[in-house]
Amino acid sequence: MQITQRAVDEETVVIALDGVLNATTADQLKQTFRQIAEAGARTVVLDMSKVHFIDSAGLAALIAGSKMLGGGNQCLQLASLQPQAQMLFKLTMLDKVFGVHADVASALKACRR
């Protein structure tokens, strides 16, 4: 999986994921979350438009990332989920835990409210 980061401002990062989010790649995402948390980012948006598969380890990495970011004062939102991922988030009810948005702009706007 390829992970790219784009700083929107000093406290906001968009992370674009490309590939599959599974047991093989979950640690890579957790490491990215760790780095972002240590850098002090308060707003993180995951662009999931190019993620074609997510397994339970991938979901666990997202939950771990949310915890690393501290939850309360930070904002973690997901954007542009593929249909399979949308269904997975609904089935696991993680769409109630994470903000899920149609695009990155909507996710960023949700954090600024």
N, CA, C and O atoms as a MOPAC input file, in Angstrom:
PM7 MOZYME 1SCF
protein

 N      0.84600 1    -1.17400 1     0.00000 1
 C      0.00000 1     0.00000 1     0.00000 1
 C      0.88700 1     1.23200 1     0.00000 1
 O      1.91100 1     1.27900 1     0.68300 1
 N      0.48600 1     2.21300 1    -0.76500 1
 C      1.18200 1     3.49300 1    -0.75800 1
 C      0.41500 1     4.46200 1     0.12600 1
 O     -0.81200 1     4.54000 1     0.07800 1
 N      1.16900 1     5.19700 1     0.93500 1
 C      0.58000 1     6.20300 1     1.81100 1
 C      1.27000 1     7.52000 1     1.51900 1
 O      2.49300 1     7.62600 1     1.61500 1
 N      0.48300 1     8.52400 1     1.16400 1
 C      1.04100 1     9.85500 1     0.95200 1
 C      0.34100 1    10.82200 1     1.88900 1
 O     -0.84600 1    10.68500 1     2.18600 1
 N      1.10500 1    11.80400 1     2.34800 1
 C      0.57400 1    12.80900 1     3.26500 1
 C      0.65700 1    14.18000 1     2.61500 1
 O      1.61600 1    14.50300 1     1.91400 1
 N     -0.36700 1    14.97000 1     2.86800 1
 C     -0.37700 1    16.35100 1     2.37600 1
 C     -0.83300 1    17.24300 1     3.52500 1
 O     -1.92600 1    17.07600 1     4.06600 1
 N      0.02400 1    18.18800 1     3.88300 1
 C     -0.33600 1    19.13900 1     4.93700 1
 C     -1.24100 1    20.21000 1     4.34100 1
 O     -0.89500 1    20.84300 1     3.34400 1
 N     -2.39200 1    20.40500 1     4.95500 1
 C     -3.31700 1    21.45600 1     4.53300 1
 C     -2.94700 1    22.75300 1     5.24300 1
 O     -2.96700 1    23.82900 1     4.64600 1
 N     -2.61100 1    22.63800 1     6.52300 1
 C     -2.08400 1    23.74000 1     7.32000 1
 C     -1.26000 1    23.12300 1     8.44700 1
 O     -0.97300 1    21.92600 1     8.41500 1
 N     -0.88000 1    23.91700 1     9.43300 1
 C      0.00700 1    23.41900 1    10.49200 1
 C     -0.59100 1    22.27800 1    11.30600 1
 O      0.14700 1    21.45600 1    11.84900 1
 N     -1.90900 1    22.21600 1    11.39800 1
 C     -2.55800 1    21.21000 1    12.24400 1
 C     -3.41900 1    20.21900 1    11.47500 1
 O     -4.09800 1    19.39100 1    12.08200 1
 N     -3.40200 1    20.29300 1    10.14300 1
 C     -4.29400 1    19.47100 1     9.33300 1
 C     -3.51300 1    18.67900 1     8.29200 1
 O     -2.69900 1    19.23000 1     7.55200 1
 N     -3.78000 1    17.37000 1     8.24900 1
 C     -3.10000 1    16.48300 1     7.30600 1
 C     -4.13500 1    15.63300 1     6.57700 1
 O     -5.06700 1    15.10800 1     7.18600 1
 N     -3.95600 1    15.50700 1     5.26700 1
 C     -4.74600 1    14.56200 1     4.47800 1
 C     -3.82200 1    13.40200 1     4.13700 1
 O     -2.74400 1    13.59300 1     3.57300 1
 N     -4.25700 1    12.20300 1     4.48600 1
 C     -3.50000 1    10.99000 1     4.18600 1
 C     -4.24400 1    10.25400 1     3.07900 1
 O     -5.40700 1     9.88400 1     3.24100 1
 N     -3.56800 1    10.04400 1     1.95700 1
 C     -4.15900 1     9.28900 1     0.85200 1
 C     -3.60300 1     7.87300 1     0.87200 1
 O     -2.39000 1     7.66300 1     0.87400 1
 N     -4.51000 1     6.91200 1     0.88500 1
 C     -4.13600 1     5.49900 1     0.88200 1
 C     -4.41000 1     4.92900 1    -0.50200 1
 O     -5.42300 1     5.24800 1    -1.12600 1
 N     -3.49900 1     4.08200 1    -0.97800 1
 C     -3.64700 1     3.47900 1    -2.29800 1
 C     -3.27200 1     2.00400 1    -2.20400 1
 O     -2.10900 1     1.66600 1    -1.98400 1
 N     -4.26000 1     1.13200 1    -2.37100 1
 C     -4.00000 1    -0.30300 1    -2.31200 1
 C     -4.97500 1    -1.00200 1    -1.38900 1
 O     -6.13800 1    -0.61200 1    -1.28300 1
 N     -4.49000 1    -2.04600 1    -0.71800 1
 C     -5.33400 1    -2.79700 1     0.21100 1
 C     -4.90500 1    -2.50100 1     1.64000 1
 O     -3.72100 1    -2.32000 1     1.92500 1
 N     -5.87800 1    -2.45500 1     2.52100 1
 C     -5.61700 1    -2.22700 1     3.94400 1
 C     -5.92600 1    -3.53900 1     4.65500 1
 O     -7.07700 1    -3.83900 1     4.97400 1
 N     -4.86900 1    -4.31400 1     4.89500 1
 C     -5.04900 1    -5.64700 1     5.47000 1
 C     -3.94300 1    -5.94100 1     6.47900 1
 O     -3.20300 1    -5.04100 1     6.87700 1
 N     -3.83500 1    -7.19400 1     6.88800 1
 C     -2.85100 1    -7.58600 1     7.90200 1
 C     -1.42400 1    -7.25600 1     7.47600 1
 O     -0.57500 1    -6.97100 1     8.32000 1
 N     -1.16100 1    -7.29200 1     6.18700 1
 C      0.17800 1    -7.00600 1     5.68200 1
 C      0.50900 1    -5.51800 1     5.74500 1
 O      1.66700 1    -5.15400 1     5.95100 1
 N     -0.48200 1    -4.66200 1     5.57300 1
 C     -0.22900 1    -3.22000 1     5.47100 1
 C     -0.69600 1    -2.41600 1     6.68400 1
 O     -0.41800 1    -1.22000 1     6.76800 1
 N     -1.39200 1    -3.04200 1     7.61200 1
 C     -1.96000 1    -2.32500 1     8.76100 1
 C     -0.88900 1    -1.63500 1     9.60000 1
 O     -1.09100 1    -0.50800 1    10.05300 1
 N      0.24900 1    -2.30000 1     9.81300 1
 C      1.31100 1    -1.68600 1    10.61900 1
 C      1.87000 1    -0.43100 1     9.97000 1
 O      2.26900 1     0.50800 1    10.65900 1
 N      1.89900 1    -0.41600 1     8.65500 1
 C      2.36100 1     0.76300 1     7.92400 1
 C      1.44600 1     1.95700 1     8.22100 1
 O      1.92700 1     3.07100 1     8.43000 1
 N      0.14700 1     1.72600 1     8.24100 1
 C     -0.79600 1     2.79800 1     8.55500 1
 C     -0.66800 1     3.22400 1    10.01000 1
 O     -0.71600 1     4.41600 1    10.31300 1
 N     -0.50500 1     2.26200 1    10.91300 1
 C     -0.33100 1     2.61000 1    12.32900 1
 C      0.90600 1     3.47600 1    12.53100 1
 O      0.87900 1     4.42400 1    13.31600 1
 N      1.98100 1     3.16100 1    11.83300 1
 C      3.20600 1     3.96600 1    11.93700 1
 C      2.95300 1     5.39000 1    11.44000 1
 O      3.45200 1     6.35300 1    12.02300 1
 N      2.19100 1     5.51800 1    10.38100 1
 C      1.84700 1     6.84700 1     9.86600 1
 C      1.04300 1     7.62200 1    10.90200 1
 O      1.31000 1     8.80000 1    11.13900 1
 N      0.06400 1     6.97400 1    11.51800 1
 C     -0.70800 1     7.62400 1    12.57900 1
 C      0.20500 1     8.05600 1    13.72800 1
 O      0.05800 1     9.15800 1    14.25600 1
 N      1.13800 1     7.20200 1    14.11000 1
 C      2.06800 1     7.51100 1    15.20100 1
 C      2.86000 1     8.78600 1    14.88500 1
 O      2.98600 1     9.67600 1    15.72600 1
 N      3.38900 1     8.85700 1    13.66500 1
 C      4.17200 1    10.02500 1    13.25000 1
 C      3.32800 1    11.29400 1    13.26300 1
 O      3.78000 1    12.34600 1    13.71400 1
 N      2.12000 1    11.18800 1    12.77400 1
 C      1.23600 1    12.35600 1    12.71900 1
 C      0.85000 1    12.80200 1    14.12400 1
 O      0.81500 1    13.99900 1    14.40800 1
 N      0.56300 1    11.85600 1    14.99500 1
 C      0.21400 1    12.19200 1    16.38200 1
 C      1.38500 1    12.88000 1    17.07100 1
 O      1.19400 1    13.86400 1    17.78600 1
 N      2.59500 1    12.37100 1    16.86000 1
 C      3.78400 1    12.97100 1    17.47300 1
 C      4.05500 1    14.36800 1    16.92800 1
 O      4.60400 1    15.21600 1    17.63000 1
 N      3.67100 1    14.60600 1    15.67800 1
 C      3.86600 1    15.92200 1    15.06600 1
 C      2.82800 1    16.93300 1    15.54200 1
 O      2.96600 1    18.12900 1    15.28600 1
 N      1.78900 1    16.46300 1    16.23300 1
 C      0.80000 1    17.37300 1    16.80100 1
 C     -0.37200 1    17.71600 1    15.90200 1
 O     -1.05400 1    18.71200 1    16.14200 1
 N     -0.62400 1    16.91800 1    14.87000 1
 C     -1.77300 1    17.19400 1    13.99700 1
 C     -3.06900 1    17.07600 1    14.79000 1
 O     -3.22500 1    16.17300 1    15.61200 1
 N     -3.98600 1    17.98500 1    14.54000 1
 C     -5.27100 1    17.96600 1    15.23000 1
 C     -6.39300 1    17.48200 1    14.31100 1
 O     -7.41600 1    16.98500 1    14.78300 1
 N     -6.19900 1    17.62800 1    13.01000 1
 C     -7.19600 1    17.20900 1    12.03600 1
 C     -6.54200 1    16.26900 1    11.03700 1
 O     -5.54000 1    16.61100 1    10.41000 1
 N     -7.11600 1    15.08400 1    10.89500 1
 C     -6.59900 1    14.09800 1     9.94800 1
 C     -7.76800 1    13.57800 1     9.11700 1
 O     -8.78100 1    13.12700 1     9.65200 1
 N     -7.60600 1    13.65300 1     7.80600 1
 C     -8.59500 1    13.10500 1     6.88400 1
 C     -7.92200 1    11.99600 1     6.09200 1
 O     -6.86000 1    12.19700 1     5.50300 1
 N     -8.54200 1    10.83100 1     6.08200 1
 C     -8.04600 1     9.71000 1     5.28700 1
 C     -8.80700 1     9.67300 1     3.97000 1
 O    -10.02000 1     9.46800 1     3.95000 1
 N     -8.09100 1     9.87300 1     2.87800 1
 C     -8.67600 1     9.74600 1     1.54500 1
 C     -8.60500 1     8.26900 1     1.17200 1
 O     -7.53200 1     7.74700 1     0.86800 1
 N     -9.73900 1     7.61000 1     1.19700 1
 C     -9.81500 1     6.16200 1     0.97500 1
 C    -10.25900 1     5.82300 1    -0.45200 1
 O    -10.64600 1     4.68500 1    -0.71700 1
 N    -10.20800 1     6.77900 1    -1.35900 1
 C    -10.74000 1     6.57100 1    -2.71000 1
 C    -10.03200 1     5.46400 1    -3.48100 1
 O    -10.61700 1     4.88300 1    -4.39500 1
 N     -8.78800 1     5.16400 1    -3.13000 1
 C     -8.04100 1     4.12800 1    -3.85600 1
 C     -7.79900 1     2.87600 1    -3.01400 1
 O     -6.93200 1     2.06300 1    -3.33400 1
 N     -8.57000 1     2.72900 1    -1.93800 1
 C     -8.48200 1     1.52000 1    -1.11400 1
 C     -9.55600 1     0.55700 1    -1.61700 1
 O    -10.75200 1     0.82800 1    -1.51700 1
 N     -9.10200 1    -0.57300 1    -2.15900 1
 C    -10.02500 1    -1.50800 1    -2.79400 1
 C    -10.42400 1    -2.67700 1    -1.90500 1
 O    -11.33700 1    -3.43000 1    -2.24200 1
 N     -9.74200 1    -2.83300 1    -0.76600 1
 C    -10.06100 1    -3.93900 1     0.13200 1
 C     -9.62100 1    -3.57400 1     1.54000 1
 O     -8.54200 1    -3.01500 1     1.73400 1
 N    -10.46300 1    -3.89200 1     2.52700 1
 C    -10.13200 1    -3.69300 1     3.94100 1
 C    -10.52500 1    -4.96700 1     4.68400 1
 O    -11.63400 1    -5.47300 1     4.51200 1
 N     -9.61000 1    -5.48400 1     5.51200 1
 C     -9.95900 1    -6.62700 1     6.35500 1
 C     -9.98400 1    -6.19100 1     7.81900 1
 O     -9.85700 1    -5.00500 1     8.12300 1
 N    -10.14900 1    -7.15300 1     8.71600 1
 C    -10.27500 1    -6.82400 1    10.13800 1
 C     -9.01900 1    -6.15000 1    10.68500 1
 O     -9.11700 1    -5.28700 1    11.55700 1
 N     -7.85100 1    -6.52800 1    10.19200 1
 C     -6.61200 1    -5.87900 1    10.63700 1
 C     -6.57900 1    -4.42300 1    10.18100 1
 O     -6.06800 1    -3.55600 1    10.89000 1
 N     -7.12000 1    -4.16200 1     9.00800 1
 C     -7.21200 1    -2.79000 1     8.52400 1
 C     -8.14600 1    -1.95600 1     9.37800 1
 O     -7.84100 1    -0.80800 1     9.70400 1
 N     -9.28600 1    -2.53100 1     9.74300 1
 C    -10.21600 1    -1.83300 1    10.63600 1
 C     -9.56100 1    -1.57000 1    11.98500 1
 O     -9.71600 1    -0.49300 1    12.56100 1
 N     -8.82900 1    -2.55800 1    12.48400 1
 C     -8.13400 1    -2.39000 1    13.76800 1
 C     -7.10500 1    -1.27100 1    13.68500 1
 O     -6.92400 1    -0.52900 1    14.65100 1
 N     -6.43100 1    -1.13800 1    12.55300 1
 C     -5.44700 1    -0.06000 1    12.37600 1
 C     -6.12500 1     1.30400 1    12.41700 1
 O     -5.57500 1     2.25000 1    12.98000 1
 N     -7.30700 1     1.41400 1    11.83200 1
 C     -8.04800 1     2.67700 1    11.87100 1
 C     -8.46800 1     3.01900 1    13.29800 1
 O     -8.37000 1     4.17200 1    13.71700 1
 N     -8.93100 1     2.02900 1    14.03400 1
 C     -9.32800 1     2.25600 1    15.42700 1
 C     -8.11200 1     2.63800 1    16.26600 1
 O     -8.18500 1     3.55000 1    17.09000 1
 N     -7.00000 1     1.94400 1    16.05900 1
 C     -5.76100 1     2.27100 1    16.78000 1
 C     -5.31200 1     3.68500 1    16.45000 1
 O     -4.86600 1     4.42300 1    17.32800 1
 N     -5.43100 1     4.06000 1    15.18700 1
 C     -5.05700 1     5.41400 1    14.78000 1
 C     -5.90300 1     6.46500 1    15.46100 1
 O     -5.39700 1     7.51100 1    15.87000 1
 N     -7.18100 1     6.19300 1    15.58200 1
 C     -8.07500 1     7.11300 1    16.27600 1
 C     -7.64100 1     7.29300 1    17.72400 1
 O     -7.65000 1     8.40700 1    18.24800 1
 N     -7.26400 1     6.19900 1    18.36600 1
 C     -6.80700 1     6.27000 1    19.75800 1
 C     -5.48000 1     7.01100 1    19.86600 1
 O     -5.27500 1     7.77600 1    20.80900 1
 N     -4.58000 1     6.79400 1    18.91600 1
 C     -3.28300 1     7.48800 1    18.93200 1
 C     -3.45300 1     8.99200 1    18.81600 1
 O     -2.69900 1     9.76600 1    19.40600 1
 N     -4.45000 1     9.39200 1    18.05000 1
 C     -4.68600 1    10.82000 1    17.86400 1
 C     -5.36800 1    11.44200 1    19.07300 1
 O     -5.50500 1    12.66300 1    19.14100 1
 N     -5.78900 1    10.64200 1    20.00700 1
 C     -6.32200 1    11.16300 1    21.25600 1
 C     -7.80900 1    11.36400 1    21.29400 1
 O     -8.35600 1    11.64200 1    22.36200 1
 N     -8.48800 1    11.23700 1    20.18000 1
 C     -9.94100 1    11.32300 1    20.18100 1
 C    -10.50500 1    12.69200 1    20.47900 1
 O    -10.96000 1    13.37000 1    19.55800 1
 N    -10.49600 1    13.12500 1    21.71800 1
 C    -11.18400 1    14.32800 1    22.16800 1
 C    -10.94500 1    15.59300 1    21.37300 1
 O    -11.87800 1    16.12000 1    20.76700 1
 N     -9.72400 1    16.09500 1    21.35800 1
 C     -9.43300 1    17.36200 1    20.70100 1
 C     -9.07800 1    17.20100 1    19.23000 1
 O     -8.98600 1    18.18700 1    18.50000 1
 N     -8.87900 1    15.97500 1    18.79700 1
 C     -8.52000 1    15.73200 1    17.41800 1
 C     -9.74300 1    15.32200 1    16.60600 1
 O    -10.76000 1    14.88000 1    17.14100 1
 N     -9.60400 1    15.48600 1    15.30000 1
 C    -10.69100 1    15.13500 1    14.39400 1
 C    -10.13400 1    14.18300 1    13.34200 1
 O     -9.25400 1    14.55900 1    12.56700 1
 N    -10.64000 1    12.95900 1    13.31000 1
 C    -10.27200 1    11.97200 1    12.29700 1
 C    -11.51200 1    11.65800 1    11.48400 1
 O    -12.52100 1    11.19900 1    12.02000 1
 N    -11.42800 1    11.90900 1    10.18300 1
 C    -12.55400 1    11.68000 1     9.28300 1
 C    -12.09800 1    10.82000 1     8.10900 1
 O    -10.92600 1    10.84300 1     7.73200 1
 N    -13.02400 1    10.06800 1     7.53700 1
 C    -12.74800 1     9.23400 1     6.37500 1
 C    -13.47900 1     9.81200 1     5.17200 1
 O    -14.60600 1    10.29500 1     5.28400 1
 N    -12.82000 1     9.75600 1     4.02200 1
 C    -13.41900 1    10.32600 1     2.81400 1
 C    -13.33000 1     9.34700 1     1.65000 1
 O    -12.38100 1     8.57100 1     1.54000 1
 N    -14.32700 1     9.39800 1     0.79500 1
 C    -14.32400 1     8.71200 1    -0.50200 1
 C    -14.17800 1     7.19600 1    -0.40600 1
 O    -13.38400 1     6.60100 1    -1.13500 1
 N    -14.93300 1     6.57600 1     0.48000 1
 C    -14.87700 1     5.11800 1     0.60300 1
 C    -15.47100 1     4.44500 1    -0.63200 1
 O    -16.48000 1     4.89300 1    -1.17700 1
 N    -14.83000 1     3.36700 1    -1.06000 1
 C    -15.35900 1     2.53800 1    -2.14100 1
 C    -16.61800 1     1.82500 1    -1.62600 1
 O    -16.78100 1     1.67700 1    -0.41400 1
 N    -17.50500 1     1.38400 1    -2.51800 1
 C    -18.75400 1     0.74300 1    -2.07800 1
 C    -18.55000 1    -0.43100 1    -1.11400 1
 O    -19.29100 1    -0.55800 1    -0.14000 1
 N    -17.56000 1    -1.28600 1    -1.37000 1
 C    -17.32300 1    -2.42400 1    -0.48100 1
 C    -16.94500 1    -1.93900 1     0.92000 1
 O    -17.41600 1    -2.48300 1     1.91800 1
 N    -16.09800 1    -0.92000 1     0.98700 1
 C    -15.68200 1    -0.37600 1     2.28100 1
 C    -16.86400 1     0.28100 1     2.99000 1
 O    -17.01100 1     0.14400 1     4.20500 1
 N    -17.70200 1     0.98900 1     2.24500 1
 C    -18.89200 1     1.60000 1     2.84400 1
 C    -19.77400 1     0.53500 1     3.48700 1
 O    -20.27000 1     0.71700 1     4.59900 1
 N    -19.96700 1    -0.57400 1     2.78100 1
 C    -20.79000 1    -1.66000 1     3.31600 1
 C    -20.15000 1    -2.24900 1     4.57300 1
 O    -20.84700 1    -2.53300 1     5.54700 1
 N    -18.84100 1    -2.43400 1     4.55800 1
 C    -18.13200 1    -2.97000 1     5.71600 1
 C    -18.29400 1    -2.05400 1     6.92900 1
 O    -18.52000 1    -2.53000 1     8.04200 1
 N    -18.17900 1    -0.74900 1     6.71700 1
 C    -18.32300 1     0.19700 1     7.82400 1
 C    -19.74600 1     0.19000 1     8.37300 1
 O    -19.94500 1     0.34300 1     9.57800 1
 N    -20.72800 1     0.01500 1     7.50800 1
 C    -22.11000 1    -0.06800 1     7.98500 1
 C    -22.35400 1    -1.36300 1     8.75300 1
 O    -22.98200 1    -1.35200 1     9.81200 1
 N    -21.85700 1    -2.47800 1     8.22000 1
 C    -22.05600 1    -3.77700 1     8.88100 1
 C    -21.41200 1    -3.82500 1    10.26100 1
 O    -21.96600 1    -4.41500 1    11.18900 1
 N    -20.25400 1    -3.20900 1    10.39400 1
 C    -19.53900 1    -3.21400 1    11.67200 1
 C    -19.93600 1    -2.04000 1    12.55800 1
 O    -19.46500 1    -1.91300 1    13.68800 1
 N    -20.80500 1    -1.19000 1    12.03300 1
 C    -21.27200 1     0.01900 1    12.71500 1
 C    -20.14300 1     1.01600 1    12.98800 1
 O    -20.28500 1     1.90200 1    13.83100 1
 N    -19.03600 1     0.87200 1    12.28200 1
 C    -17.94700 1     1.83500 1    12.43300 1
 C    -18.26500 1     3.16100 1    11.75200 1
 O    -17.57000 1     4.15500 1    11.96600 1
 N    -19.31200 1     3.17500 1    10.93400 1
 C    -19.74700 1     4.45200 1    10.37300 1
 C    -20.33500 1     5.35400 1    11.45300 1
 O    -20.52700 1     6.54900 1    11.23100 1
 N    -20.62300 1     4.78000 1    12.62900 1
 C    -21.08800 1     5.56800 1    13.77900 1
 C    -19.90700 1     6.08600 1    14.59900 1
 O    -20.04400 1     7.03800 1    15.36800 1
 N    -18.74700 1     5.45000 1    14.42900 1
 C    -17.54200 1     5.82600 1    15.17300 1
 C    -16.74200 1     6.87300 1    14.40900 1
 O    -16.26100 1     7.84900 1    14.98500 1
 N    -16.60800 1     6.65600 1    13.11000 1
 C    -15.84700 1     7.56400 1    12.25700 1
 C    -16.80000 1     8.40600 1    11.43200 1
 O    -17.86100 1     7.93600 1    11.02000 1
 N    -16.42400 1     9.64000 1    11.19600 1
 C    -17.15900 1    10.44200 1    10.23400 1
 C    -16.80100 1     9.94000 1     8.84700 1
 O    -15.62300 1     9.85800 1     8.50100 1
 N    -17.80100 1     9.60300 1     8.05300 1
 C    -17.58100 1     9.10200 1     6.70000 1
 C    -18.19800 1    10.10600 1     5.73500 1
 O    -19.37400 1    10.45200 1     5.84900 1
 N    -17.38600 1    10.57200 1     4.77900 1
 C    -17.81600 1    11.65300 1     3.88900 1
 C    -17.59500 1    11.28800 1     2.42800 1
 O    -16.77200 1    10.43200 1     2.10500 1
 N    -18.33600 1    11.94200 1     1.56200 1
 C    -18.26100 1    11.66100 1     0.12700 1
 C    -16.92100 1    12.06100 1    -0.47300 1
 O    -16.45100 1    11.43400 1    -1.42100 1
 N    -16.30100 1    13.11000 1     0.08100 1
 C    -15.03100 1    13.57500 1    -0.47200 1
 C    -14.19800 1    14.25000 1     0.61600 1
 O    -14.66800 1    14.48400 1     1.72900 1
 N    -12.95600 1    14.55400 1     0.26400 1
 C    -12.01900 1    15.15100 1     1.22400 1
 C    -12.50400 1    16.52000 1     1.68200 1
 O    -12.41200 1    16.84700 1     2.86500 1
 N    -13.01800 1    17.31600 1     0.75800 1
 C    -13.48200 1    18.66000 1     1.11900 1
 C    -14.57900 1    18.59900 1     2.18600 1
 O    -14.57000 1    19.39200 1     3.12700 1
 N    -15.51100 1    17.67300 1     2.04400 1
 C    -16.58800 1    17.51700 1     3.03600 1
 C    -16.03400 1    17.07700 1     4.38300 1
 O    -16.49000 1    17.53800 1     5.42900 1
 N    -15.04800 1    16.18300 1     4.35500 1
 C    -14.43900 1    15.70700 1     5.60200 1
 C    -13.70800 1    16.83800 1     6.31300 1
 O    -13.79800 1    16.96500 1     7.53400 1
 N    -12.98900 1    17.65300 1     5.56200 1
 C    -12.28700 1    18.79600 1     6.16200 1
 C    -13.28200 1    19.78100 1     6.76100 1
 O    -13.06700 1    20.31400 1     7.84900 1
 N    -14.36200 1    20.01300 1     6.04700 1
 C    -15.39100 1    20.93700 1     6.52800 1
 C    -16.00600 1    20.43600 1     7.83400 1
 O    -16.28900 1    21.23100 1     8.73100 1
 N    -16.21400 1    19.12400 1     7.94500 1
 C    -16.79600 1    18.54200 1     9.16300 1
 C    -15.90200 1    18.78200 1    10.37100 1
 O    -16.39800 1    18.95400 1    11.48400 1
 N    -14.60900 1    18.79400 1    10.16400 1
 C    -13.67500 1    19.02300 1    11.27500 1
 C    -13.65000 1    20.48000 1    11.71000 1
 O    -13.27900 1    20.78400 1    12.84300 1
 N    -14.03000 1    21.35200 1    10.84600 1
 C    -13.95200 1    22.78900 1    11.15900 1
 C    -15.21200 1    23.30400 1    11.82100 1
 O    -15.29500 1    24.48700 1    12.15100 1
 N    -16.18400 1    22.44900 1    12.02100 1
 C    -17.44400 1    22.87400 1    12.65600 1
 C    -17.26300 1    23.05900 1    14.12900 1
 O    -18.21200 1    23.41400 1    14.82700 1

